Amino acid sequence: MLNRPKMTSQIAIWGVVFIALFIATFSSKTLAAGLLKPVNSQYKDLQIESHHVDVAIQDGYATTSIEQTFYNPNNVELEALYSFPVPQKAVVGEFIYWISGSPVIAEAVSKEKARKIYDDQKVQGNATALTEKDEYRTFDMRVYPVQPLQSVKVKLVYMQDALLDHGIGRYVYPLEEGGVDEAKSSFWTRNDKVEQDFSFNVILRSSYPVDGVRQGLGKLPSEDRFRVVMFDSNTYDLTGGFVAANPANVSKALQSVEQVEPSNGTNLYEGMSAAIRKLDDDRPTGIVLVTDGVANVGVTEKRRFFDLMEKHDVRLFTFIMGNSANTPLLVPMTKLSNGVATSVSNADDIIGHLMNITSKLTHQAYRNIQLDIDGVKIKDLTPEQISSLYRGEQLTVFGHYFKGGEADIKLTMDIAGESREYRTKVMLPDSAAAHPELERMWAFSAIRDLQEQMDYLEQKDSDKEQAIEDIALEYGLLTDYTSLLVVEEQVFQQLGIERKNQTRVLKEQSAREVKKNKPVEPSRADNNQPMFTQPAPTHSGGGSSGGSMNILVLLSMILLGAGRLVMVRKTS
């Protein structure tokens, strides 16, 4: 008898914010990125019996656990492929495949070696599973064998920074792939009033729904100026430069938008070039770019985009649209302008995002940020360079310390030509095991630093690639150079693969179980000597009137090898 799909739900109660997601109905579009499909397309897709997601958001990072059960409706044994879109800044360290009803935790193995072992096990008819990373696009899992008329169960756990902006946290669970072509028109809804006159560039890909453009431009306050540059294979400056956001100009621009017939191409470079032309030096200028970054017409070399941004004094605020977007292009390009890149989903509402950008454009940002920690031995801080910090943003720095004690923390930065300094003292314990996940978060941050350097230089660097692989193997991470491999326990022993990641995963699982049964505890570390006297800025009026002021310092510590790992979180 065919097993009927059943939905499961569960809510974990611990930490600051916890979410349990469960899918009540499934459509081919909604779960297109979360299906286990036969490698041979002539067979029916496996059916989802359950899709269970637990999300724990605590102390500045989110842990997402996805457990799915699939049913094979075919009368033959299958190898199946499962594809899941890469979430924003996500690190995967836990992959579990149930073999003969028992969970087997994957180990991190170099990518080529892992694929060879998987193929060898498949030829021998042994149960095996493999998770690989397809660059910035997807996590791809292969599972073998999926027995006829039987179920298969997999689990994936990833962690990511839970970023705050103006005191508002945002979490996105990606259920679909895709770029910007069918973005919801509600994304361009705006109803906030900006009391200051600033330059607002809107770059639209011409395949966006015209109704969405109408809603966005129709609600711009008259004090704003706007410019509409539409681009597909070609570029169209529909407003002829910046114009006042009065009803007549908005109506004229909308008429022009409606007359454009989009093509399938994307000349992103020419669209960016058109937006930068004829800027007003007397106004702070921000370019709001909403795109998936898939440039396929005209200039496509990353270096040309980087050179373009380096030549102009503009701030690029990039909404990276959809999963599988071209982040290796968009993120470095945005950083070069000292701007901010944010991943958004096709169903996002633009109102909150535009409010954040408005706040950043109308306040000075901190530059030349320097963090110094004395009193304890600190090393391996990541990110290595911090170029700017905008109003409402948070900054997270990871590192190692080698002995507990009192740490003197000094934060120096420039704003509006002036240097400012903030200090506090905190006690670092000899060990703190409540957050073992921070070990992986440090490792992933270090890997991200190395990868972004290679993305910017646009060239292979064998030393950096080897460093990424070494860190990933030590901390059990899925990267472009390492995979997560599952084989039967005796095969791990035969191949001499140490079960380091299994030990790490069990430690993390144990810590999460402990936190489930404990009340939420305050984790602010500077209570005895507050680093700042004012609250962090919010859209309701809190915080300083200038710059990225009022950073809340939060320290979380765990033991890591011979030293300690310290996470320093500063929220402006």
C-alpha positions as CSV (number, residue, x, y, z in Angstrom):
1,M,0.0,0.0,0.0
2,L,1.2,3.5,-0.8
3,N,2.2,5.4,2.3
4,R,0.2,8.6,2.7
5,P,2.3,11.8,3.3
6,K,2.1,13.0,6.8
7,M,3.1,16.4,8.2
8,T,4.9,16.8,11.4
9,S,5.5,19.9,13.6
10,Q,7.4,20.6,16.8
11,I,8.3,23.7,18.6
12,A,11.6,23.9,20.5
13,I,11.4,26.4,23.4
14,W,14.8,27.8,24.4
15,G,17.0,30.8,23.7
16,V,15.8,34.2,22.6
17,V,13.7,33.3,19.6
18,F,12.7,29.8,18.4
19,I,10.7,28.9,15.4
20,A,9.4,25.6,14.2
21,L,8.4,25.4,10.6
22,F,6.3,22.6,9.0
23,I,4.8,22.4,5.6
24,A,1.1,21.8,5.5
25,T,0.8,21.6,1.7
26,F,3.3,21.2,-1.0
27,S,3.4,22.6,-4.5
28,S,5.9,21.9,-7.2
29,K,7.1,25.5,-7.1
30,T,7.3,26.0,-3.4
31,L,9.5,22.9,-2.8
32,A,11.3,22.8,-6.1
33,A,14.6,23.2,-4.2
34,G,13.8,20.5,-1.6
35,L,12.9,17.4,-3.5
36,L,14.7,14.1,-3.6
37,K,14.7,13.1,-7.2
38,P,15.8,9.9,-8.9
39,V,19.1,10.4,-10.8
40,N,17.4,8.6,-13.8
41,S,14.5,11.0,-14.8
42,Q,12.4,8.2,-16.2
43,Y,11.2,7.3,-12.7
44,K,8.7,9.1,-10.6
45,D,9.9,11.6,-8.1
46,L,10.2,10.5,-4.5
47,Q,7.3,11.7,-2.4
48,I,7.7,13.8,0.8
49,E,6.3,12.1,3.8
50,S,7.4,14.7,6.3
51,H,9.3,18.0,6.2
52,H,10.2,19.1,9.7
53,V,12.3,22.2,10.5
54,D,13.4,23.4,13.9
55,V,15.0,26.9,14.1
56,A,16.8,28.1,17.2
57,I,17.9,31.7,17.3
58,Q,20.1,32.5,20.3
59,D,22.8,34.9,21.2
60,G,23.2,36.2,17.7
61,Y,23.2,33.1,15.6
62,A,20.5,30.8,14.2
63,T,20.7,27.0,14.0
64,T,18.3,25.4,11.5
65,S,17.6,21.7,11.6
66,I,15.9,20.1,8.6
67,E,14.6,16.5,8.8
68,Q,12.9,15.0,5.8
69,T,11.5,11.6,5.0
70,F,10.9,10.6,1.4
71,Y,9.0,7.6,-0.1
72,N,10.1,5.8,-3.2
73,P,6.9,5.0,-5.2
74,N,8.8,3.1,-7.9
75,N,9.2,-0.7,-8.0
76,V,13.0,-0.4,-8.5
77,E,16.0,0.6,-6.3
78,L,17.1,4.2,-6.9
79,E,19.9,6.6,-6.4
80,A,18.4,9.9,-5.5
81,L,19.6,13.5,-5.7
82,Y,18.4,16.1,-3.2
83,S,19.1,19.8,-3.8
84,F,18.7,22.6,-1.3
85,P,19.4,26.3,-1.9
86,V,22.4,27.8,0.0
87,P,21.0,30.2,2.6
88,Q,22.7,33.5,3.3
89,K,26.1,33.0,5.1
90,A,25.2,29.5,6.1
91,V,27.7,26.9,7.4
92,V,26.7,23.2,7.2
93,G,28.4,20.8,9.6
94,E,25.8,18.2,10.3
95,F,24.4,15.8,7.7
96,I,22.8,12.5,8.9
97,Y,21.5,9.6,6.8
98,W,19.5,6.8,8.3
99,I,21.0,3.4,7.4
100,S,18.9,0.3,8.4
101,G,16.9,2.6,10.7
102,S,19.9,4.0,12.5
103,P,21.3,7.6,12.1
104,V,24.8,7.8,10.7
105,I,26.6,11.2,11.0
106,A,28.7,12.3,8.0
107,E,32.4,13.1,8.1
108,A,34.1,16.0,6.2
109,V,36.3,14.6,3.5
110,S,38.1,16.4,0.6
111,K,35.7,16.8,-2.3
112,E,37.4,14.5,-4.9
113,K,38.2,11.8,-2.3
114,A,34.6,11.8,-1.0
115,R,33.1,11.5,-4.5
116,K,35.4,8.5,-5.2
117,I,34.5,6.7,-2.0
118,Y,30.8,7.3,-2.6
119,D,31.0,5.9,-6.2
120,D,33.0,2.9,-5.0
121,Q,30.4,2.1,-2.2
122,K,27.6,2.5,-4.7
123,V,29.2,0.0,-7.1
124,Q,29.6,-2.5,-4.2
125,G,25.9,-2.1,-3.3
126,N,26.6,-0.5,0.1
127,A,24.5,2.2,1.7
128,T,26.1,5.6,1.3
129,A,25.2,9.3,1.1
130,L,27.1,12.4,0.0
131,T,26.5,16.2,0.4
132,E,28.4,18.6,-1.9
133,K,28.3,22.3,-2.3
134,D,27.7,23.7,-5.8
135,E,29.6,26.9,-5.4
136,Y,27.2,29.6,-4.1
137,R,24.1,28.0,-5.6
138,T,23.0,24.8,-3.8
139,F,23.8,22.0,-1.4
140,D,23.5,18.7,-3.3
141,M,22.9,15.4,-1.5
142,R,23.1,12.0,-3.1
143,V,21.6,9.0,-1.4
144,Y,22.0,5.3,-2.3
145,P,20.2,3.0,-2.3
146,V,16.5,4.1,-2.0
147,Q,14.7,0.8,-1.8
148,P,11.5,0.2,-3.8
149,L,8.3,1.2,-2.0
150,Q,10.4,2.2,1.0
151,S,11.2,5.4,2.8
152,V,14.5,7.2,3.3
153,K,15.3,9.8,6.0
154,V,17.9,12.6,5.9
155,K,18.8,15.5,8.2
156,L,20.7,18.6,7.5
157,V,21.8,21.2,10.1
158,Y,23.2,24.6,9.3
159,M,24.2,27.7,11.3
160,Q,24.3,31.4,10.3
161,D,24.6,34.8,11.9
162,A,21.1,36.1,12.8
163,L,21.7,39.7,11.6
164,L,20.0,42.6,13.2
165,D,19.4,46.0,11.6
166,H,17.9,48.8,13.6
167,G,17.0,46.4,16.4
168,I,15.0,44.1,14.0
169,G,16.1,40.6,13.4
170,R,15.4,38.8,10.2
171,Y,15.4,35.0,9.5
172,V,14.7,33.5,6.1
173,Y,14.1,29.8,5.4
174,P,14.7,29.2,1.7
175,L,12.0,27.0,0.1
176,E,12.6,27.9,-3.5
177,E,15.3,28.6,-6.0
178,G,15.2,31.4,-8.4
179,G,16.2,35.0,-9.2
180,V,14.3,38.1,-9.8
181,D,12.2,37.4,-12.9
182,E,9.0,36.7,-11.0
183,A,9.5,38.7,-7.9
184,K,6.3,39.7,-6.1
185,S,5.0,43.2,-6.9
186,S,4.6,43.7,-3.1
187,F,8.4,44.0,-2.9
188,W,8.2,47.4,-4.4
189,T,5.5,48.7,-1.9
190,R,6.6,51.7,0.1
191,N,4.6,53.8,2.4
192,D,7.2,55.5,4.7
193,K,7.8,59.2,4.6
194,V,11.3,60.5,4.5
195,E,11.6,64.0,5.9
196,Q,15.0,64.7,4.3
197,D,16.0,65.4,0.7
198,F,18.3,62.7,-0.6
199,S,19.2,61.1,-3.8
200,F,17.6,57.8,-4.4
201,N,18.6,55.6,-7.4
202,V,16.4,52.7,-8.3
203,I,17.8,50.2,-10.7
204,L,15.3,47.8,-12.0
205,R,15.6,44.8,-14.2
206,S,13.1,45.2,-16.9
207,S,11.6,41.8,-16.3
208,Y,10.1,43.0,-13.0
209,P,6.3,43.4,-12.9
210,V,5.3,46.9,-13.9
211,D,2.6,46.9,-11.1
212,G,5.4,46.6,-8.5
213,V,7.3,49.6,-10.0
214,R,4.0,51.6,-10.0
215,Q,3.4,50.9,-6.3
216,G,7.0,51.8,-5.4
217,L,7.3,55.0,-7.3
218,G,3.8,56.1,-6.6
219,K,4.5,56.3,-2.9
220,L,7.8,58.2,-3.0
221,P,7.4,61.5,-1.0
222,S,7.8,64.7,-3.0
223,E,11.0,65.6,-1.1
224,D,12.8,62.7,-2.7
225,R,14.4,62.6,-6.1
226,F,14.3,59.4,-8.1
227,R,15.8,58.0,-11.3
228,V,14.6,54.9,-13.1
229,V,17.2,52.9,-15.1
230,M,15.7,49.8,-16.6
231,F,18.0,47.2,-18.2
232,D,17.7,43.9,-20.0
233,S,20.0,43.4,-23.0
234,N,19.9,47.2,-23.3
235,T,19.6,50.1,-20.9
236,Y,16.9,52.7,-20.7
237,D,17.2,55.9,-18.6
238,L,13.5,56.5,-18.4
239,T,13.6,59.7,-16.4
240,G,16.6,61.3,-18.1
241,G,18.4,61.7,-14.8
242,F,17.2,62.6,-11.4
243,V,13.7,64.2,-11.1
244,A,11.6,65.4,-8.2
245,A,9.2,62.8,-6.9
246,N,6.1,64.8,-7.7
247,P,2.9,63.2,-9.2
248,A,3.6,64.5,-12.7
249,N,7.1,63.0,-12.9
250,V,6.0,59.7,-11.3
251,S,3.1,59.4,-13.8
252,K,5.4,60.1,-16.7
253,A,8.0,57.6,-15.5
254,L,5.3,54.9,-15.1
255,Q,4.1,55.5,-18.6
256,S,7.6,55.0,-19.8
257,V,8.0,51.8,-17.8
258,E,4.8,50.4,-19.3
259,Q,6.1,50.9,-22.8
260,V,9.2,48.9,-22.3
261,E,9.1,45.3,-23.6
262,P,11.7,43.3,-21.7
263,S,14.0,40.7,-23.3
264,N,15.6,37.8,-21.6
265,G,19.1,39.2,-21.3
266,T,20.7,41.0,-18.4
267,N,23.3,43.7,-19.1
268,L,24.0,44.5,-15.5
269,Y,27.2,46.4,-16.2
270,E,25.6,48.9,-18.5
271,G,22.7,49.3,-16.1
272,M,25.2,50.1,-13.3
273,S,27.1,52.5,-15.6
274,A,23.9,54.3,-16.5
275,A,23.0,54.8,-12.8
276,I,26.4,56.3,-12.0
277,R,26.4,58.8,-14.8
278,K,25.7,62.5,-14.0
279,L,25.7,62.2,-10.2
280,D,25.3,65.3,-8.0
281,D,28.4,65.7,-5.9
282,D,26.6,67.9,-3.5
283,R,24.3,65.1,-2.4
284,P,25.1,61.7,-0.8
285,T,24.2,59.2,-3.4
286,G,23.0,55.7,-2.9
287,I,22.3,53.2,-5.6
288,V,19.7,50.6,-4.7
289,L,20.4,47.6,-6.8
290,V,17.9,44.7,-6.7
291,T,19.2,41.8,-8.8
292,D,20.3,38.2,-8.8
293,G,23.6,39.3,-10.3
294,V,23.4,36.9,-13.2
295,A,25.0,39.1,-15.9
296,N,24.8,37.4,-19.3
297,V,24.9,40.3,-21.8
298,G,27.8,42.7,-22.4
299,V,30.5,43.0,-19.8
300,T,30.5,40.0,-17.4
301,E,34.0,40.0,-16.0
302,K,34.0,40.7,-12.3
303,R,37.1,42.9,-12.4
304,R,35.2,45.4,-14.7
305,F,32.4,45.7,-12.1
306,F,35.0,46.2,-9.3
307,D,36.8,48.9,-11.3
308,L,33.6,50.7,-12.0
309,M,32.8,50.9,-8.3
310,E,36.3,52.0,-7.3
311,K,36.1,55.0,-9.7
312,H,33.0,56.6,-8.2
313,D,32.1,57.9,-4.7
314,V,28.7,56.2,-4.3
315,R,27.3,53.8,-1.8
316,L,25.8,50.6,-3.3
317,F,23.0,49.0,-1.3
318,T,22.4,45.7,-2.9
319,F,19.3,43.5,-2.4
320,I,20.5,40.1,-3.5
321,M,17.4,38.6,-4.9
322,G,16.5,34.9,-4.7
323,N,18.5,31.9,-3.7
324,S,21.4,30.9,-6.0
325,A,22.2,34.5,-6.7
326,N,25.7,35.5,-7.9
327,T,27.0,36.5,-4.5
328,P,30.7,36.3,-5.5
329,L,30.1,39.3,-7.8
330,L,27.5,41.3,-5.7
331,V,29.1,41.1,-2.3
332,P,32.7,42.3,-3.2
333,M,31.2,45.0,-5.5
334,T,29.1,46.3,-2.6
335,K,32.0,46.2,-0.2
336,L,34.2,48.2,-2.5
337,S,31.6,51.0,-2.3
338,N,31.5,50.7,1.5
339,G,27.9,49.8,1.1
340,V,25.7,47.0,2.4
341,A,24.5,43.8,0.8
342,T,21.3,42.1,2.0
343,S,19.8,38.8,0.8
344,V,16.1,39.1,0.2
345,S,13.5,36.6,-1.0
346,N,11.1,37.1,-3.8
347,A,8.2,37.5,-1.3
348,D,9.9,40.2,0.7
349,D,8.3,43.5,1.4
350,I,10.6,46.4,0.5
351,I,9.3,48.9,3.1
352,G,11.5,47.8,5.9
353,H,14.5,47.5,3.7
354,L,14.1,51.0,2.3
355,M,13.7,52.4,5.8
356,N,17.0,50.8,6.8
357,I,18.7,52.3,3.7
358,T,17.2,55.7,4.3
359,S,18.5,55.7,7.9
360,K,22.0,54.7,6.6
361,L,22.0,57.4,3.9
362,T,21.0,60.2,6.2
363,H,23.5,59.4,9.0
364,Q,27.3,59.4,8.9
365,A,28.9,55.9,9.0
366,Y,31.9,54.8,11.0
367,R,35.1,54.2,9.0
368,N,38.6,52.8,9.8
369,I,37.2,50.6,12.6
370,Q,39.9,49.0,14.9
371,L,39.2,46.5,17.7
372,D,42.0,46.0,20.3
373,I,41.8,43.5,23.2
374,D,44.4,43.6,25.9
375,G,44.8,41.7,29.2
376,V,44.4,38.3,27.6
377,K,46.2,36.7,24.7
378,I,44.0,37.0,21.5
379,K,44.7,35.8,18.0
380,D,42.9,34.7,14.8
381,L,40.4,37.6,14.8
382,T,38.0,37.4,11.8
383,P,37.0,39.3,9.8
384,E,40.5,40.7,9.4
385,Q,39.4,44.0,8.0
386,I,36.3,46.1,8.9
387,S,35.9,49.0,6.5
388,S,32.7,50.6,7.7
389,L,29.7,50.3,10.0
390,Y,26.4,52.0,9.1
391,R,23.7,53.2,11.5
392,G,21.7,50.3,12.8
393,E,24.2,47.6,11.7
394,Q,25.8,45.0,13.9
395,L,29.4,43.8,13.7
396,T,30.5,40.3,14.7
397,V,34.1,39.4,15.3
398,F,35.4,35.9,16.2
399,G,38.7,34.9,17.6
400,H,40.7,32.7,20.0
401,Y,41.9,33.5,23.5
402,F,44.3,31.3,25.4
403,K,43.6,31.9,29.1
404,G,40.8,33.4,31.1
405,G,41.0,36.8,32.8
406,E,39.9,40.4,32.5
407,A,39.9,41.7,28.9
408,D,40.2,45.4,28.2
409,I,38.3,46.0,25.0
410,K,38.9,49.2,23.0
411,L,37.0,50.2,19.9
412,T,38.3,53.1,17.8
413,M,36.8,54.5,14.6
414,D,36.4,57.6,12.6
415,I,33.1,59.5,11.9
416,A,32.8,62.8,10.0
417,G,36.5,63.4,10.2
418,E,36.7,62.8,13.9
419,S,38.2,59.9,15.8
420,R,36.2,58.3,18.6
421,E,37.1,55.7,21.2
422,Y,34.9,53.3,23.3
423,R,36.1,51.0,26.0
424,T,34.9,48.4,28.4
425,K,36.2,45.5,30.5
426,V,34.8,42.0,30.6
427,M,35.8,38.8,32.3
428,L,36.7,35.8,30.1
429,P,36.3,32.4,31.8
430,D,38.8,29.7,31.5
431,S,36.2,27.6,29.6
432,A,32.6,27.9,28.6
433,A,30.9,25.0,26.9
434,A,27.4,26.3,26.4
435,H,27.9,27.2,22.8
436,P,30.1,24.7,21.0
437,E,28.6,25.8,17.7
438,L,30.8,28.9,17.9
439,E,33.8,26.8,17.0
440,R,32.3,26.2,13.5
441,M,31.2,29.8,13.3
442,W,34.7,31.0,13.8
443,A,36.0,28.5,11.2
444,F,33.3,29.6,8.7
445,S,34.1,33.2,9.2
446,A,37.8,32.5,8.6
447,I,36.9,30.6,5.4
448,R,34.6,33.4,4.2
449,D,37.5,35.9,4.6
450,L,39.7,33.7,2.4
451,Q,37.0,33.1,-0.2
452,E,36.1,36.8,-0.5
453,Q,39.8,37.6,-1.0
454,M,39.9,35.1,-3.9
455,D,36.6,36.4,-5.3
456,Y,37.9,39.9,-5.4
457,L,41.2,39.0,-7.0
458,E,39.5,36.7,-9.5
459,Q,42.3,34.1,-9.5
460,K,43.1,30.8,-8.1
461,D,45.3,30.8,-5.0
462,S,46.5,27.3,-4.0
463,D,47.6,28.4,-0.6
464,K,44.2,29.9,0.3
465,E,42.4,26.9,-1.2
466,Q,44.5,24.6,0.9
467,A,43.9,26.7,4.0
468,I,40.1,26.5,3.4
469,E,40.3,22.8,3.0
470,D,42.4,22.3,6.2
471,I,40.0,24.4,8.3
472,A,37.0,22.7,6.9
473,L,38.4,19.2,7.6
474,E,39.3,20.2,11.1
475,Y,35.9,21.6,11.9
476,G,33.7,19.3,9.8
477,L,32.4,21.9,7.3
478,L,30.9,21.7,3.9
479,T,32.7,23.9,1.4
480,D,33.7,24.2,-2.2
481,Y,36.7,22.0,-1.4
482,T,35.2,19.5,1.1
483,S,32.1,17.3,1.2
484,L,30.1,15.5,3.9
485,L,30.2,11.7,3.4
486,V,28.2,8.9,5.0
487,V,29.2,5.3,4.8
488,E,28.5,2.4,7.1
489,E,30.4,2.5,10.4
490,Q,32.7,-0.4,9.5
491,V,33.6,1.3,6.2
492,F,34.7,4.4,8.1
493,Q,37.0,2.2,10.1
494,Q,38.3,0.4,7.0
495,L,39.0,3.6,5.3
496,G,40.8,5.1,8.3
497,I,38.4,8.1,8.5
498,E,38.4,9.4,12.1
499,R,35.0,10.1,13.5
500,K,35.9,13.7,14.5
501,N,32.7,15.3,13.2
502,Q,30.6,12.7,14.9
503,T,32.1,13.7,18.2
504,R,31.6,17.4,17.4
505,V,28.0,16.9,16.4
506,L,27.1,14.9,19.5
507,K,28.6,17.6,21.6
508,E,26.5,20.3,19.9
509,Q,23.4,18.2,20.1
510,S,24.0,17.7,23.8
511,A,24.4,21.4,24.4
512,R,21.2,22.2,22.5
513,E,19.3,19.7,24.7
514,V,20.6,21.3,27.9
515,K,19.5,24.7,26.7
516,K,16.1,23.5,25.9
517,N,15.4,22.8,29.6
518,K,17.0,26.0,30.9
519,P,15.5,29.5,31.2
520,V,16.9,32.2,29.0
521,E,19.8,33.9,30.7
522,P,21.1,37.4,29.9
523,S,24.3,37.2,27.9
524,R,25.4,40.9,27.9
525,A,29.0,41.0,29.1
526,D,29.6,44.7,29.8
527,N,27.1,45.3,32.6
528,N,29.7,46.4,35.1
529,Q,31.2,48.9,32.7
530,P,28.8,49.7,29.8
531,M,30.6,50.6,26.6
532,F,27.9,53.1,25.6
533,T,25.4,55.2,27.4
534,Q,22.6,55.4,24.8
535,P,20.4,52.6,23.4
536,A,21.1,51.3,19.9
537,P,19.2,53.1,17.1
538,T,15.7,51.9,16.0
539,H,13.1,53.1,13.6
540,S,11.0,54.2,16.5
541,G,13.6,56.9,17.3
542,G,16.1,55.3,19.7
543,G,19.8,55.7,19.5
544,S,22.1,58.5,18.4
545,S,21.3,61.0,15.7
546,G,24.6,60.6,13.9
547,G,26.6,57.7,12.7
548,S,26.5,54.1,13.6
549,M,26.4,54.8,17.3
550,N,25.8,52.9,20.5
551,I,27.3,49.5,20.0
552,L,26.2,46.8,22.4
553,V,29.0,44.4,23.3
554,L,28.2,40.8,23.8
555,L,30.8,38.1,24.6
556,S,30.2,34.4,24.3
557,M,33.1,32.0,25.0
558,I,34.0,28.3,24.6
559,L,37.0,26.2,24.9
560,L,38.8,25.5,21.5
561,G,41.8,23.3,21.4
562,A,44.7,24.8,23.3
563,G,43.0,28.2,23.4
564,R,39.5,29.6,23.8
565,L,37.2,31.0,21.2
566,V,35.7,34.4,21.9
567,M,32.8,35.9,19.9
568,V,32.6,39.7,20.2
569,R,29.3,41.0,19.0
570,K,28.8,44.7,18.6
571,T,25.4,46.0,17.7
572,S,25.1,49.6,16.7
